Amino acid sequence: MPSTPYSLTFELNDIGGRKSNQDRVAHFANAAGDQWLLVVADGVGGSDRGELAAQAIVDVAAEVWAEGAPTANTEAWLQAFAQRCNDRVGEVQSSSGHRSQSTLAALYLSDGQAWSVHAGDSRIYQLRSDTAEHSRDHSWVYAQFLLGALKQEELATHPARNQLLNCIDGRAESMFDVHHWDADSDAGYLVCSDGFWDIFTDAELPALVRERNCEAQILNRVDDYIAAHPGHDNTSALLLMPAVAEPVATEPVTTEPAAISATDTGTRNQVVVVRKTPPKHRALLAGVLIMTALLLGYSAWRSLSPDNSGNAATAPSTASTAAGEENGGDDNQGNSEQAGEGSPATQPGNDSNSEDSPATAPGFEGEEGLNQGLLYVEGIRIPVPAGEPDVVDAIKDYLVSHGYMRQQDKLWLGKGSPSELTGEWIATVKFLYKLAPVLGGELKVRLLVDGTTVTEVEVLSGQIPQLQQLPEAPAHSFADCLQQHNAVPAGQRQTPEPTLLVSAAHQDFLWVDELVINNEPARYYLLAADCSVELTEPLTISGGETP
């Protein structure tokens, strides 16, 4: 497709609520504005001097850009770039004596094509007019999301959100994800650290980045969030949008908040330090916005004041709509979690006024990876008939009669434990098919007891797998998959120890084990239908960030 010129619409590198800034950003462009390299590196706070590793990455980016863009295989070029970053971080560790680590998120745009490479939980977004797609985080919480154990809105607030499964840490085992984005001349691209995507929802970003006052709105949101969340992480972002005028940026630019160490290597002195909107400018901007708000508020008060007949003027009918748009995706996110009693939080195609209407399986659109085919529910209250000896049977009878699950599938009730707050028993219910656990199929329930008898079960939250047509047995044995991948057990184990699971996303079985495939040790999820690798989880976890 023809090359589209782009311009850097927004750049942010903010210390947030931390004592130091370990984020580094860099961007490079040709004179025509149709070739770009954007880089965000977030020093891992749980490591020693993460900013050293982050700076090494943007130094490598400057060197790679100066050497010239790829002429043939872009994927190989990005892999080599990431490997060079990893090698440089290893050199910095050796020369400085610090065990520095960093995330990497880089976007390369050329000739209308967009490629990215990343390691860690810094993200690359492609922002179309109404959708936002982003790279998959290499973090423990994101792996749990893909497995169906967490909801997407829980990623930014989960206590273990900073536990990385992979990053640029100088080790030979580091892995890099290279992705080719579908060409779209109208799409924008955002490269950011987790401190940025913590604040904004995917739903609001496509419209927000196309607002005329996009920069002011983003800065206000960031400032408000940091003020309300002391200790918030460093916050960095680079936004690239199709140019509406002649492109401006042609020189390499790196944002470096502060000098770090004489032991650091690279070419920092050859680049320009830039901050789009310094704090003093933000204060001025805030003052202007406050004055504007006061004037608008006064005008609104005048328009709503009683007229000569004593009747109040009618408020515009669009007021509620405007308020909803101003709140962006936050309102939608909040509403989606407030399901009524006895109803799932999301039931596409269901009559929301009918408590007994059966759940409909999701359309598998807009969901990711192994988290597809799972229906989130909360607030369901299940009565246990008097004389019912088996609580599991009561739960299953209710779920089957209300269309939540099939008769042939099974449930398993964990032993549970008393709640520290109420003394009531909290337990876990798991879904089984052919005695194989369904990945992500789990309910957290509260057992309401009268004496020694369970009278009611309340589903606090969880996900019900939408199983439809599944095979009677795995199409390929685990031995078949081992042979196909030439895989061997990881670690010191001499023999495999596979686990058989069921994937609602694929309506098939999964073989799971810790293996070495192509010299890469990891926990592999192999689809039994064709032995394809559906998910890998690194066996080592990098240290998380700490305030």
C-alpha positions in Angstrom: 0.0 0.0 0.0 1.2 3.6 -0.5 3.3 5.1 2.2 1.4 7.3 4.6 3.2 10.2 6.4 2.9 10.1 10.2 3.6 12.7 12.9 4.4 12.3 16.5 1.2 13.7 18.1 2.1 13.2 21.8 5.2 12.4 23.9 5.2 11.8 27.6 8.0 10.8 30.0 6.7 11.5 33.6 8.3 10.5 36.9 4.9 9.8 38.3 4.9 9.3 42.1 8.3 7.7 42.2 11.6 9.0 43.6 13.4 8.4 40.3 12.5 7.9 36.6 13.5 4.6 35.2 11.6 5.0 31.9 13.4 6.0 28.7 11.8 6.8 25.4 13.2 7.5 21.9 11.8 8.2 18.5 13.4 8.5 15.1 12.0 9.6 11.7 13.0 10.2 8.1 12.4 13.6 6.4 9.2 12.4 4.7 7.6 11.2 7.9 6.8 7.8 6.5 9.5 5.8 8.3 9.6 5.7 12.1 11.2 3.9 14.9 9.6 4.4 18.4 11.0 2.8 21.5 9.9 2.7 25.2 12.0 1.0 27.8 10.8 0.7 31.4 13.6 -0.2 33.9 12.4 -3.0 36.1 12.1 -1.7 39.6 12.6 -5.0 41.2 16.1 -5.2 39.6 19.2 -3.2 40.5 19.3 0.2 38.8 16.7 -0.6 36.1 17.3 2.8 34.4 20.8 1.6 33.3 19.2 -1.1 31.2 16.5 1.2 29.9 19.1 3.7 28.8 21.2 1.0 27.1 18.2 0.0 25.0 17.5 3.6 23.7 21.3 3.9 23.0 21.1 0.8 20.9 18.0 2.1 19.1 20.0 5.3 18.2 22.8 3.2 16.8 20.6 0.9 14.8 18.7 3.9 13.3 22.0 5.6 12.3 23.1 2.4 10.6 20.1 2.4 8.3 16.7 0.8 8.0 16.2 -2.8 6.9 16.2 -3.4 3.2 14.6 -6.9 3.2 13.6 -9.0 6.3 12.0 -6.6 8.8 11.2 -9.4 11.2 14.8 -10.6 11.3 16.0 -6.9 11.7 13.8 -6.4 14.8 14.8 -9.7 16.3 18.5 -8.7 15.8 17.7 -5.3 17.4 16.1 -6.9 20.4 19.0 -9.3 20.8 21.5 -6.5 20.5 19.6 -4.7 23.3 19.8 -7.8 25.4 23.5 -8.2 24.8 24.1 -4.5 25.6 22.2 -4.9 28.9 24.4 -7.8 29.7 27.5 -5.7 29.0 26.2 -2.9 31.2 25.6 -5.4 34.0 29.2 -6.6 33.8 30.7 -3.1 33.6 28.5 -1.5 36.3 28.1 -4.4 38.7 24.4 -3.8 38.8 21.8 -6.4 37.8 19.8 -4.0 35.6 16.8 -5.2 33.7 14.2 -3.4 31.5 11.1 -4.0 29.3 11.2 -3.2 25.6 8.5 -2.0 23.3 9.5 -0.9 19.8 7.4 0.0 16.7 8.9 0.2 13.2 6.8 1.9 10.6 7.8 2.0 6.9 6.1 1.9 3.5 2.7 1.6 5.1 3.7 -1.5 7.1 3.9 -1.6 10.9 6.1 -4.1 12.8 6.8 -4.3 16.5 9.0 -6.2 18.9 8.6 -6.4 22.7 9.6 -8.1 25.9 7.9 -7.4 29.2 4.7 -5.5 29.9 5.3 -2.3 28.0 2.8 -2.2 25.1 2.4 -1.4 21.4 -1.2 -0.4 20.4 -2.8 -0.2 17.0 -5.6 2.3 17.3 -8.2 2.2 14.6 -11.3 4.5 14.6 -13.2 2.2 17.0 -10.9 -0.5 18.1 -7.7 -0.9 20.1 -5.4 -3.9 19.7 -2.2 -4.3 21.7 0.7 -6.6 22.2 0.4 -9.4 24.8 2.2 -8.6 28.1 4.9 -11.0 29.3 3.6 -10.9 32.9 2.1 -13.4 35.4 -1.2 -11.6 35.6 -1.6 -11.5 31.8 -0.9 -15.2 31.6 -3.7 -15.7 34.1 -5.9 -13.5 32.0 -5.2 -15.7 28.9 -5.9 -18.8 31.0 -9.3 -17.3 32.1 -8.4 -16.8 35.8 -8.5 -13.0 35.7 -10.7 -10.4 33.9 -9.0 -7.8 31.8 -9.9 -4.9 34.0 -8.1 -6.7 36.9 -4.7 -6.5 35.2 -3.9 -3.0 36.3 -4.9 -3.5 40.0 -3.9 -7.1 40.8 -1.3 -7.4 43.6 1.0 -9.4 41.4 0.7 -7.1 38.3 4.4 -6.3 38.4 5.7 -9.9 38.2 7.3 -10.2 34.8 7.8 -13.6 33.0 10.2 -12.1 30.5 12.2 -8.9 29.9 15.5 -7.6 28.6 17.8 -8.9 31.3 21.0 -10.0 29.5 20.2 -13.7 29.8 20.4 -16.0 26.8 16.9 -17.3 27.7 15.3 -13.9 27.0 12.5 -14.1 24.4 11.3 -11.4 22.0 7.8 -11.2 20.4 7.8 -9.8 16.8 4.5 -8.9 15.3 3.3 -7.6 11.9 0.2 -5.4 12.3 -2.4 -5.5 9.6 -1.9 -2.5 7.3 -4.3 0.4 7.9 -3.5 3.9 6.6 -6.0 5.5 9.1 -4.6 3.7 12.2 -2.6 5.4 14.9 0.1 3.7 17.0 0.8 4.0 20.7 3.9 2.7 22.4 3.8 3.0 26.2 4.9 1.7 29.6 2.5 0.0 32.1 2.4 3.3 34.0 0.4 4.7 31.1 -1.9 1.9 30.2 -2.8 1.5 33.9 -4.7 4.8 33.6 -6.6 4.4 30.3 -9.0 1.7 29.1 -8.7 0.1 25.7 -12.3 1.2 25.0 -11.6 4.9 25.3 -8.2 5.2 23.5 -9.4 5.1 19.9 -11.7 8.2 20.3 -9.4 10.0 22.8 -6.3 10.0 20.5 -8.4 11.6 17.7 -9.6 14.5 19.9 -8.3 18.0 18.9 -7.2 18.6 22.4 -5.8 15.1 22.9 -2.6 16.1 24.6 -4.4 18.3 27.2 -6.9 15.6 28.0 -4.2 12.9 28.4 -2.1 15.1 30.6 -5.0 16.1 32.8 -5.9 12.4 33.3 -2.4 11.5 34.1 -2.0 14.3 36.6 -5.3 13.6 38.2 -4.5 9.9 38.5 -1.0 10.5 40.0 -2.5 12.9 42.5 -5.1 10.3 43.5 -2.5 7.4 43.6 0.7 8.4 45.4 3.6 6.3 44.4 2.2 5.6 40.9 4.7 4.3 38.4 6.8 6.3 35.9 4.5 7.0 33.0 5.7 7.1 29.4 4.0 7.2 26.0 4.7 8.0 22.3 1.7 8.5 20.0 2.0 8.3 16.2 -0.9 9.4 14.1 -1.4 9.9 10.3 -0.2 13.4 9.5 -2.7 16.0 8.5 0.1 18.5 7.7 3.8 18.3 6.7 5.7 16.1 9.2 8.0 18.0 11.5 10.2 15.5 13.4 13.3 14.4 11.3 16.0 14.2 14.0 16.6 11.3 16.4 15.2 12.3 19.8 15.7 10.5 23.2 14.0 11.5 26.4 16.4 11.2 29.3 15.1 12.6 32.5 18.4 12.7 34.4 22.0 11.7 34.0 22.5 8.3 35.5 26.0 7.0 35.8 29.4 7.4 34.3 29.6 3.7 33.9 26.7 3.7 31.4 27.7 3.3 27.7 26.1 4.7 24.6 25.6 7.9 22.6 23.4 10.0 25.0 25.3 13.2 24.3 24.5 13.0 20.6 20.7 13.2 21.1 18.4 16.0 22.2 16.5 15.9 25.5 12.8 16.7 24.9 9.7 16.9 27.1 6.5 17.9 25.3 4.8 19.6 28.2 7.0 20.4 31.3 5.3 20.7 34.7 5.3 24.5 34.6 3.5 24.5 31.3 1.0 22.0 32.8 0.3 24.4 35.6 -0.3 27.2 33.0 -2.5 24.9 31.0 -4.4 23.8 34.1 -5.0 27.5 35.0 -6.4 28.2 31.5 -8.7 25.1 31.7 -10.0 26.1 35.2 -10.8 29.6 34.0 -12.6 28.2 31.0 -14.5 25.8 33.2 -15.6 28.6 35.5 -16.9 30.6 32.5 -18.7 27.7 31.1 -20.2 26.9 34.5 -21.4 30.5 34.9 -23.0 30.3 31.4 -24.7 27.1 32.2 -26.0 28.5 35.5 -27.4 31.5 33.7 -29.1 29.3 31.1 -30.7 27.1 33.8 -31.8 30.0 36.1 -35.5 30.7 36.5 -37.1 32.8 33.7 -39.6 35.7 34.2 -42.5 33.3 34.6 -40.8 31.5 37.5 -40.2 28.3 35.5 -36.7 26.9 35.3 -35.2 26.7 31.8 -35.1 23.2 30.3 -31.7 21.6 30.3 -30.5 20.3 27.0 -31.5 16.8 26.3 -28.0 15.9 25.3 -26.5 16.6 28.8 -26.4 13.0 29.9 -24.9 11.8 26.6 -22.2 14.4 26.8 -21.4 13.4 30.4 -21.1 9.7 29.3 -18.7 10.6 26.5 -16.6 12.8 28.8 -16.1 9.8 31.2 -14.8 7.7 28.3 -14.5 4.0 28.9 -14.6 4.2 32.6 -18.4 4.3 32.8 -18.8 1.4 30.5 -16.2 -0.6 32.4 -18.0 0.0 35.7 -21.4 -0.8 34.3 -20.3 -4.1 32.8 -19.4 -5.4 36.3 -22.7 -4.6 37.9 -24.8 -7.7 36.9 -28.2 -8.2 38.4 -28.8 -11.1 40.8 -29.0 -14.4 39.0 -27.6 -13.0 35.8 -24.2 -13.2 34.1 -22.3 -10.0 33.7 -22.2 -10.5 30.0 -24.9 -12.4 28.1 -24.8 -11.5 24.4 -28.2 -12.0 22.8 -30.1 -12.5 26.1 -33.1 -10.6 27.4 -31.7 -8.7 30.3 -35.1 -8.4 31.9 -35.5 -12.2 32.2 -33.8 -13.6 35.2 -34.2 -17.2 34.0 -33.1 -16.6 30.4 -30.4 -19.1 29.4 -26.8 -17.9 29.0 -25.6 -17.6 25.4 -22.1 -18.6 24.4 -19.9 -15.6 23.5 -19.3 -14.9 19.8 -15.5 -15.3 20.4 -14.9 -11.8 19.1 -13.0 -9.2 21.1 -11.6 -11.8 23.5 -8.1 -13.0 23.6 -6.3 -16.3 23.5 -7.4 -19.1 25.9 -9.8 -16.7 27.7 -12.3 -17.1 24.9 -15.4 -19.2 25.4 -15.7 -18.3 29.1 -18.8 -16.5 30.5 -18.1 -14.2 33.5 -20.9 -14.4 36.1 -21.4 -13.0 39.6 -24.1 -12.6 42.2 -26.0 -15.8 41.4 -27.9 -17.2 44.4 -28.6 -20.9 44.2 -31.1 -22.4 46.7 -30.2 -25.9 48.1 -33.5 -27.9 48.4 -34.2 -29.4 51.9 -32.9 -32.9 52.0 -30.4 -32.5 49.2 -27.4 -34.4 50.4 -25.0 -33.2 47.7 -24.3 -29.5 47.3 -22.6 -30.1 44.0 -25.8 -31.7 42.6 -27.8 -28.6 43.6 -25.4 -26.3 41.9 -25.3 -28.3 38.8 -29.1 -28.7 38.6 -29.4 -25.0 38.8 -26.7 -24.2 36.2 -28.1 -26.8 33.8 -31.8 -25.7 34.2 -30.8 -22.1 33.6 -28.7 -22.8 30.5 -25.3 -22.1 32.0 -23.8 -25.6 31.4 -24.5 -29.0 29.8 -25.8 -32.0 31.6 -22.9 -34.2 30.5 -20.3 -31.9 32.1 -19.2 -32.3 35.7 -18.5 -30.1 38.7 -15.9 -30.5 41.5 -16.2 -28.7 44.8 -13.0 -27.9 46.7 -12.8 -28.3 50.4 -13.1 -24.5 51.0 -12.2 -22.5 54.1 -14.1 -20.2 56.5 -14.1 -16.5 55.6 -11.9 -14.4 58.1 -14.5 -11.7 58.0 -17.8 -13.5 58.3 -17.0 -17.1 59.3 -19.0 -18.3 56.2 -17.4 -21.0 54.1 -15.8 -19.9 50.9 -15.1 -22.6 48.3 -14.1 -23.1 44.7 -16.2 -25.0 42.1 -14.3 -26.3 39.0 -15.8 -27.5 35.7 -14.7 -30.8 34.3 -15.1 -32.6 30.9 -14.3 -36.3 30.8 -12.7 -35.7 34.3 -10.3 -33.1 32.7 -10.4 -29.6 34.2 -11.6 -26.9 31.9 -9.0 -24.1 31.7 -10.4 -21.0 33.4 -13.7 -22.7 34.3 -14.0 -21.9 38.0 -16.5 -20.3 40.4 -15.8 -18.7 43.8 -18.8 -19.5 45.9 -20.1 -18.8 49.5 -21.9 -21.6 51.3 -24.7 -20.2 53.5 -25.2 -22.6 56.4 -28.0 -23.1 58.9 -26.5 -25.2 61.7 -24.9 -28.0 59.8 -27.0 -27.8 56.7 -26.1 -25.8 53.6 -29.3 -23.8 52.6 -28.0 -21.6 49.8 -24.9 -21.1 47.5 -23.9 -17.7 46.4 -21.7 -17.4 43.3 -19.4 -14.5 44.2 -17.6 -14.4 40.8 -16.2 -16.7 38.2 -16.3 -18.0 34.7 -18.5 -20.7 33.2 -17.0 -22.5 30.1 -19.3 -22.5 27.1 -18.7 -26.1 26.0 -20.4 -27.2 22.8 -19.0 -30.0 20.6 -15.9 -31.6 22.0 -14.1 -34.8 21.0 -14.4 -37.9 23.1 -10.7 -38.1 23.6 -7.5 -36.2 22.5 -6.8 -36.6 18.8 -3.1 -36.9 19.5 -1.4 -38.4 22.5 1.1 -36.5 24.5 3.8 -38.8 23.1 2.7 -37.8 19.5 3.2 -34.1 20.4 6.5 -34.7 22.0 7.8 -36.5 18.9 6.4 -33.8 16.6 8.2 -31.0 18.4 11.3 -33.1 19.3 10.6 -32.0 22.9 12.2 -33.2 26.1 11.3 -32.6 29.8 12.6 -29.4 31.3 14.9 -29.1 34.3 16.2 -32.2 36.0 13.2 -34.4 35.2 13.9 -37.6 33.2 10.3 -38.3 32.2 7.4 -36.0 31.2 4.6 -35.2 33.6 1.8 -33.9 31.4 -1.5 -32.5 32.5 -4.6 -32.9 30.4 -6.9 -29.8 30.3 -9.8 -28.7 28.2 -9.8 -25.4 26.3 -13.3 -23.7 25.9 -11.7 -21.4 23.3 -10.7 -24.3 21.0 -13.4 -26.8 22.1 -10.6 -29.3 22.5 -8.1 -30.9 24.8 -4.7 -29.4 25.8 -1.6 -31.1 26.9 0.4 -29.1 29.4 3.9 -29.7 30.6 7.3 -28.1 31.3 9.3 -28.9 28.2 12.3 -27.8 26.1 11.3 -27.1 22.5 13.7 -25.5 20.1 16.1 -25.0 23.0 13.6 -22.9 24.9 12.5 -24.2 28.3 8.9 -23.2 29.2 5.5 -24.5 30.2 3.9 -25.4 26.9 0.2 -25.7 26.2 -0.2 -28.0 23.2 -3.5 -28.3 21.4 -4.3 -32.0 21.1 -6.0 -31.6 17.7 -2.7 -30.9 15.9 -0.1 -30.5 18.7 0.3 -26.8 17.9 1.7 -24.5 20.7 -1.1 -22.3 22.0 0.7 -20.7 24.9 4.1 -20.7 26.5 4.9 -19.6 30.1 8.6 -19.0 30.9 9.7 -21.0 33.9 11.5 -18.1 35.6 9.9 -14.9 36.9 11.8 -11.6 36.9 11.5 -9.4 40.0 8.6 -7.0 40.1 8.7 -3.3 40.4 8.5 -1.7 43.8 7.7 2.0 44.7 
